[in-house]
Amino acid sequence: MSERRFKHLLDAAAGSLTVGLLSAIKHTDRRRMANFAGGFMRGIGPLFKEHRIGREQLRAAFPEKSDAEIETILGGVWDNLGRIAIEFAHLDDFCVEGFGRQTPDIITYPPESKERHDWITKSGKATIGFAAHLANWELPGVGAKLIGVKSAVLYRRPNIGAVNDVIVKLREPLMGELIATGLDAPVKLARLLQSGIHVGMLADQHYSKGVEVTFFGRPCLANPLVAMLARQTELPIYGMRVVRNPDGNSFWGEISDPVEPVRDVEGRIDIKGTMQAVTTIIEGWIRQYPEQWLWLHRRWR
């Protein structure tokens, strides 16, 4: 058997396994299974090298916290990951309060977010949205579609083609058009914005070709795409987040105030300064709920 044929069979098997696993989880009680998965990950998470990475980063970000406090936060990080794994199969169960079909899995929001939504709708302009790896980071994209927004989401394509196909098939009906990261992604996103489609992306990971920003007092590299799109289109930037409630199984969501872009002496949007503004907002979110952010990703390198 040729190597290409063997890889094709492995990819197909991985895709079938993913479909079967998601289907099996879909037929379980989400809350009960998420509670189990969260507890399970709390138990085994400290055995992985990522736990040490998270501990190092938390100590640097929160030097005032004790070792016990750091470990408590890390326990929450693993718990959150376990819950996300179950929730991924149940994304279509969620609804947004007051919009469309109402289900028991309601994402609530504060009054000011409804006011911002109404203003965005009345403006008739597309927006550039950013989110972070907080709580269940799939839900901002799902929420945008649920509230009637024509949207597109930038995503990182899985290495296994068949798994990518499964992910796209699951996500696209829930989130709108999916744009894979790549050299042509900025062009595609700009065209979508110009056609009136809102676009969203995660903006809190290391990007080796990024611009330098300060995050928790330390320099790191941020993907400049949010600011680049704003510079090209002059469209407004908003942050979107969901927060996991203390029960572990319900959420509330928020649309931020519009981000005021930093401008250079010629009046053009400054990429680095605007990405610092975005990063500062994300840092504020994380400081509120540090146990809900993905500290296991090496943000500073």
Secondary structure, DSSP 4 states (H G I P E B T S, - for coil): --HHHHHHHHHHHHHHHHHHHHHHHHTS-HHHHHHHHHHHHHHHGGGSHHHHHHHHHHHHH-TTS-HHHHHHHHHHHHHHHHHHHHHGGGGGGEEETTBSS--SEEEE--HHHHHHHHHHHHHT---EEEE-SBSSTTHHHHHHHHTT--EEEEEPPPSSHHHHHHHHHHHHHHHSEEEESSTTHHHHHHHHHHTT-EEEEE--S--TTSEEEEETTEEEEE--HHHHHHHHH---EEEEEEEE-TTSS-EEEEEPPPB---B-TTSPBPHHHHHHHHHHHHHHHHHH-GGGB-TTS----
